[in-house]
Amino acid sequence: MSKIFFFDLDGTLLTKEKKITPKTMEALKAFTEAGNHFCINTGRAIDSAKAVYDGLGLDFKGSFLCGSNGTEIYSVDENKYVYKTGVPLTMVEPIFDLAEKYGVHCHTYNEDHIVSRHDGECMNYYRRVIKTPLIVTDDVLKEIHEPPSKMIAIELHDHEKQENFRMALQEMVGDKLTLLYSNPFYMEIFPSEAGKGSAVKRLADILGIPVENTYAAGDEQNDISMIEAAGCGIAMANATDLVKASADVITTYDNDHDGLAEFIEKATRTP
């Protein structure tokens, strides 16, 4: 019976230098060579997740990418999406308008670009890691032809302002969209039917893998749903207290010191 291991990227699978250590890489190779599945489950869009996958030189048979907090599931082997949803187009402009009212940066995505009304400090900060090209336009919907996988609001200096925007936005969208922080500065906006936890259940169902054979590891708030959904939910030693409280186990070491290696090795050995 095959298994599947879901990994967050930053603060979990990757070190601070955005690399996978040799010991963890060897553990991943053994895990996948035993017929198991590897999945990056990230808040990043699929193009960014795929750039990371390719840039790290990963080539594991049976790999999947879950992007934009579970709104996209992509099969690396088949080079195609197996699931996709997005923020309704009718909500996109009103969300941008509300963000401007509160003075909070907001952007979204089309198939291969970030799309925003503004450039500036927040966008520069975001793109120091995310290398996806940028379109700046007053007419966002002209550049988006299908519901975007997610939107993101960024505030680098005033979390209270970000929270005020979040509360106003939650009142506007109700239960149609989920709003949560992927780090202290980034608020993710995506359909409530998605989420990293939903991606765990959805992909496991597609592959016919029972929940007890699913593993998930993360460190931030947007990882909690997948940690809770998996048969074995793993919080990193460097995770927030809220994430640790939601996990089945906590790694002894952090993401810079092969914290995941022993858990990948144990999953490989377990019948």
C-alpha positions in Angstrom: 0.0 0.0 0.0 1.6 3.3 -1.1 1.9 6.4 1.1 2.0 10.1 0.4 4.0 12.7 2.3 2.9 16.4 2.0 5.5 19.1 2.7 5.3 22.8 3.2 8.3 24.6 1.7 9.7 27.5 3.6 10.5 26.7 7.2 9.8 23.0 6.7 11.3 21.1 3.7 13.7 24.0 2.8 16.5 25.4 4.9 16.9 29.2 5.4 19.1 29.0 2.3 16.1 27.5 0.4 17.9 24.2 0.0 17.2 20.5 0.9 20.0 19.1 3.0 21.8 15.9 1.7 20.4 13.7 4.5 16.8 14.8 3.9 17.3 14.4 0.2 18.5 10.8 0.7 15.5 10.0 2.9 13.2 11.4 0.2 14.8 9.3 -2.5 14.4 6.1 -0.4 10.8 7.0 0.3 9.8 7.6 -3.3 11.9 4.7 -4.7 9.8 2.4 -2.4 6.7 3.4 -4.5 5.5 6.2 -2.3 4.4 9.7 -3.4 6.0 13.1 -2.8 3.9 16.2 -2.7 4.8 19.9 -2.1 1.8 21.5 -0.5 2.4 25.2 -0.5 0.8 28.6 -0.5 2.8 29.5 -3.6 1.2 29.2 -7.1 2.0 26.1 -9.1 4.4 27.9 -11.4 6.5 29.0 -8.4 6.2 25.6 -6.8 7.3 23.9 -10.0 10.3 26.4 -10.3 11.3 25.3 -6.8 10.9 21.6 -7.7 13.0 21.9 -10.8 15.5 24.3 -9.2 16.2 21.8 -6.5 16.9 19.1 -9.1 14.0 16.9 -7.8 13.0 14.0 -10.0 10.8 11.7 -7.9 8.4 9.4 -9.7 4.9 10.0 -8.4 5.4 13.7 -7.5 2.6 16.2 -7.1 2.4 19.9 -6.4 -0.5 21.4 -4.4 -0.4 25.1 -5.0 -2.1 28.3 -3.7 -3.3 26.7 -0.5 -4.9 23.7 -2.1 -6.7 25.5 -5.0 -4.5 23.7 -7.5 -3.2 20.1 -7.7 -0.7 19.3 -10.4 0.8 16.0 -11.5 4.5 16.4 -12.3 4.6 13.0 -14.1 1.6 13.8 -16.3 2.4 17.5 -16.7 -1.2 18.4 -16.0 -3.6 19.7 -13.4 -5.8 17.1 -11.7 -7.8 19.7 -9.7 -8.3 23.5 -10.0 -10.6 26.1 -8.4 -10.3 29.8 -7.8 -11.7 33.1 -6.4 -14.9 34.0 -8.3 -14.2 36.7 -10.9 -17.0 38.8 -9.5 -15.2 39.1 -6.2 -11.8 40.1 -7.5 -12.3 43.8 -8.2 -14.3 44.4 -4.9 -11.4 42.8 -2.9 -8.9 45.1 -4.6 -11.2 48.1 -3.9 -11.4 47.2 -0.2 -7.7 46.7 0.0 -7.1 50.2 -1.4 -9.6 51.6 1.1 -7.6 50.2 4.0 -4.2 51.0 2.4 -3.1 47.3 2.2 -1.3 45.9 -0.8 -3.2 43.2 -2.7 -2.4 41.2 -5.8 -3.5 38.1 -7.6 -2.4 35.8 -10.4 -3.1 34.6 -13.9 -1.5 31.5 -15.5 2.0 32.9 -15.6 2.1 36.4 -14.0 1.4 38.2 -10.7 -1.3 40.8 -11.4 -1.6 43.9 -9.3 -2.8 47.5 -9.4 0.5 48.7 -7.8 4.2 48.0 -7.5 6.2 49.1 -4.5 7.7 48.0 -1.2 5.4 45.1 -0.5 5.7 43.8 -4.0 9.4 44.1 -3.9 9.5 42.2 -0.6 7.3 39.4 -2.0 9.3 39.0 -5.2 12.6 38.7 -3.5 11.7 35.0 -3.3 8.9 34.6 -5.8 10.4 35.3 -9.2 7.1 35.1 -11.2 6.9 38.1 -13.6 4.6 41.0 -12.7 1.8 42.9 -14.6 0.8 46.2 -13.1 -2.5 47.5 -14.4 -5.6 49.5 -13.4 -7.8 46.9 -15.2 -7.0 43.7 -13.4 -9.8 41.7 -15.0 -8.4 42.4 -18.4 -5.4 40.2 -17.5 -7.4 37.4 -15.8 -9.5 35.1 -17.9 -10.5 32.5 -15.3 -11.0 32.6 -11.5 -7.5 33.2 -10.0 -6.2 30.5 -7.7 -5.9 32.9 -4.8 -5.3 36.5 -3.9 -2.8 37.8 -1.3 -2.8 40.9 0.9 0.6 42.1 2.3 1.3 44.6 5.1 4.9 44.9 6.3 4.6 47.5 9.1 1.1 47.7 10.7 -0.5 44.3 11.6 -3.5 46.1 13.1 -4.3 47.7 9.8 -4.0 44.3 8.2 -6.4 42.8 10.8 -8.9 45.6 10.2 -8.8 44.8 6.5 -9.2 41.1 7.2 -12.3 41.7 9.4 -13.9 44.0 6.8 -13.2 41.5 4.1 -14.5 38.5 6.1 -17.8 40.5 6.5 -17.9 41.1 2.8 -17.2 37.6 1.5 -18.8 35.5 4.4 -18.0 31.8 4.2 -17.3 31.8 0.5 -13.6 32.6 1.0 -11.0 31.6 3.6 -8.6 34.3 5.0 -5.6 33.2 6.9 -2.0 34.2 7.5 0.8 32.2 6.0 3.3 34.4 7.9 3.0 37.6 9.9 2.9 39.8 6.8 1.0 37.7 4.2 -2.8 37.1 4.3 -4.0 34.4 1.9 -7.4 34.7 0.3 -8.8 31.6 -1.4 -12.0 29.6 -1.9 -13.3 27.9 1.3 -13.7 24.6 -0.6 -9.9 24.5 -0.9 -7.2 24.8 1.8 -4.1 22.6 2.4 -6.1 20.1 4.4 -8.7 19.7 1.6 -5.8 19.1 -0.8 -4.5 16.2 1.4 -7.9 14.5 1.4 -8.6 15.2 -2.3 -5.3 13.9 -3.6 -5.3 10.9 -1.3 -8.8 10.1 -2.7 -7.6 10.5 -6.3 -4.7 8.1 -5.6 -6.7 5.7 -3.5 -4.5 6.1 -0.5 -6.1 5.7 2.9 -5.8 8.5 5.4 -3.6 6.5 7.7 -1.0 6.4 5.0 -0.8 10.2 4.6 1.8 12.4 6.3 2.0 16.2 6.4 4.6 18.6 7.8 4.5 22.3 8.3 5.4 25.3 10.5 2.9 28.1 9.9 -0.9 28.8 10.4 -1.8 27.9 6.8 -0.3 24.4 7.4 -2.6 23.5 10.3 -5.5 22.2 8.1 -3.1 19.7 6.4 -1.5 18.7 9.6 -4.9 17.9 11.1 -6.1 16.2 7.9 -3.2 13.8 7.6 -2.9 10.4 9.3 0.4 11.7 10.8 0.6 15.5 11.3 4.1 16.8 11.9 5.0 20.2 13.3 8.6 21.5 12.9 10.6 22.4 16.0 10.6 25.9 14.6 6.8 26.0 14.1 4.5 28.4 15.9 2.9 27.2 19.1 -0.5 27.0 17.4 0.9 24.6 14.8 2.6 22.5 17.4 -0.7 22.2 19.3 -2.4 20.9 16.2 0.2 18.2 15.4 0.5 14.6 16.3 4.3 14.9 16.7 6.9 17.6 16.8 10.4 17.2 15.2 13.4 17.3 17.5 15.4 19.4 15.2 14.4 22.4 13.0 14.4 22.8 9.2 18.1 23.7 9.1 19.1 20.6 10.9 17.3 17.7 9.1 14.3 17.8 11.4 12.2 15.8 8.9 14.7 13.1 7.9 13.9 10.7 10.7 10.1 11.0 10.0 10.6 10.3 6.3 12.8 7.4 7.1 10.3 6.0 9.6 7.5 6.4 7.0 9.6 4.4 4.5 10.1 1.6 7.0 6.6 1.4 8.3 4.6 -1.5 6.7 
